[in-house]
């Protein structure tokens, strides 16, 4: 069974702090997506990574796909209250399945 | 390009009733997947439609069904509603099958069963 484990499950930090969330699996994925979801809304795509070792930056967010394409991390620099939300990673298997992690719930206090 | 749209956004039903939810994918996308999201279970895959055919199905009872039209719009139906069906129902579209292509989500339909 393919699983994507996200850690931590919950994170509460002060505005201005840095943080990293992780998405790990024992399976290889053809691609990996990160989404942010706010309460009552659908997940919004942040990034897709497809190449092992790939690093993508989106303003204060840095995404990395592991060399073996089994894991990924999301690093946020100088977190802001607007970063609050549920962060989901999803791995594409290249077939007919996408595996979702359970998410990291981030709360940034002003 | 318009995003994925879902209607209605909110719905309140009573036990035993049935409900139909609608999803319009991004123009040009042929795959539509449906998910149920609850606080306790997270995102649970319901089914995927591609070119009007159900390609994959999650582990949900037969009360949950869906279909896709020739214009790629999709509907899902839940019959004989139960209290546990209260959830956020999300639709996601992609160009190709969900396992090979990035999925884009709609805002969801919040279903409350009383």
Interface residues (C-beta under 8 A of the other chain):
Chain A: X30 X31 X33 X35 X40 X41 X42 X43 X44 X45 X48 X88 X90 X92 X93 X94 X95 X96 X97 X98 X100 X102 X103
Chain B: X4 X6 X33 X42 X43 X45 X48 X55 X56 X88 X90 X92 X97 X98 X99 X100 X101 X102 X103 X104 X105 X106 X107 X108 X110
